[in-house]
Amino acid sequence: MQATSNRPSSRRLDPPRIATLAPVVAVRGLRKTYGRIVAVEDVDVVAYPGEVLGIVGESGSGKSTVLRLLNLQEATDAGTYHLNAEGVTTEDLFTLDRYRQREVRVRHIGIVYQQPHLGLRMRYSSSGNVAERLLMTGERTFATLRRAANESLAVSEFPLDRADDPPAVLSGGMQQRVQLAKAIALKPALLLLDEPTTGLDVSIQATVLDTLKRLQRSRQITMVLVSHDLGVIRTLADRVMVMRGGRVVEQGLTDQILEDPQHAYTQQLVHAKL
Amino acid sequence: MPLLDVRDYSKHFHIDHLGREIGVFDTLSFTLEPGQFLLVSGPNGVGKSTLLRCLFRSYLPTSGQALYDSRYGQIDLASAADIDIMTLRREEIGFVTQFLRPRPRVSALELVAEPLLAAMDAADAETRAASMLDNFGLKSALWSAYPTTFSGGEQQKVNLARALIAPRRLLLLDEPTASLDAATRRSLAERLAELKAEGVAMLGVFHHPQDVAHLLDGEINLTLPQTSPNGVSAGN
């Protein structure tokens, strides 16, 4: 049998011609190593206003590292990072000092972690957790803080009669809603979601996904969603990047990646899941 | 200029774990004018749905061009950037199947109104959605209910209303009439006639083309490859 030399490797597509808005996120040439381990190599992340970009891959594929770099939690080894947000449009975020990076993170980037304790103070009240974000911007009036926190909790479809309860006594789904409320409190340019519904009951997962979907429609927030769950990706993402071994092996429209995957690895991934 | 000018269009699936290539259609060429309705015909397994999915880019065509005359100028659907395809799907090109994907806690009215939200406020969108659901014969008692609980026939009415509510310039119809009752098939044919009169171009696969026979302008007949009788040819 002849070697499969004409395998349709990722087809080169044209550059955008209709899209006139600048990308919200434009990260180029990302590289991150831990000692001798190359976690991420030669990865570009481009997301346009209001779109949800999914990143899928197995554990160790580098997808969570990409998210941490986008969240300016770690220093990158190579690459540039442009975020189309007030006051930083022309800057490469990777070159900013720690203080300014933290400011960008608070003002323009929200994140929801799989594990709520990474994003929340588990023994503070839920509304207090959300208000803390607002405090960081200098708001000091108690009434204003509480109103803004409750508004954000309401958008996250969190039951307000539990706003004084600490996350520690809430269910997993509720904890994710508190994280989400905190993440969107300052109306960030970019919302990062790291396995936001993994570990939740299926029915709870559906309602949290629905909240995210409503939020995306009503506020047009640009989101980068990392998940190993193709069902979550199908529900939320407009486009998908498939990562393996620190590199992007394939990317495309979500339905195309799931229904007509080109790369051998993506075919395996899709067929193992559906 | 035609709305769609398809040239030497081919689709092969490369199935890695089988180590082979499955050819579906090869060097297909045709044009579609505004207001024209072409039937995609041919035996089972010849790739009729595959052609529609390639044009919508749910599948990636293997080679050839699909030059589409968008409001933004001519663009090749075979190679356009994903973000541009997203814009065209939102504004110009619709895909109609027989299946609804209901979401929890989203009412029939909201689901149907959704494609209009980019262009108008929710109240106007829901007014139009109501009249569309009425056209397709969904009982008004169900408009505020969740389609996840609906019967198959009721879901199909919601599906068609949603798929055909927003103004489109090109509609790809993938067996939308399969298993519809007679009244709903009639409503669908009426809606398609309206759209055709408005200049919408349509390309459709129909199990029973007689439902829309009076609207058809021609046919794209797909034939099985000569090399194998079952539509599957080994990689080369």
Interface residues (C-beta under 8 A of the other chain):
Chain A: M1 Q2 T4 N6 R7 P8 R11 R12 L13 D14 P15 P16 R17 I18 A19 Y48 E51 A206 T207 D210 K213 R217 D238 R239 Q251 G252 L253 D255 Q256 E259 D260 Q262 A264 Q267 Q268 H271
Chain B: H12 F13 H14 I15 D16 H17 G19 R20 E21 R53 R57 S58 Y59 L60 T62 S70 Y72 G73 I75 D76 S79 A80 A81 D82 I83 D84 I85 M86 T87 L88 R103 P104 R105 V106 E114 L117 G235 N236
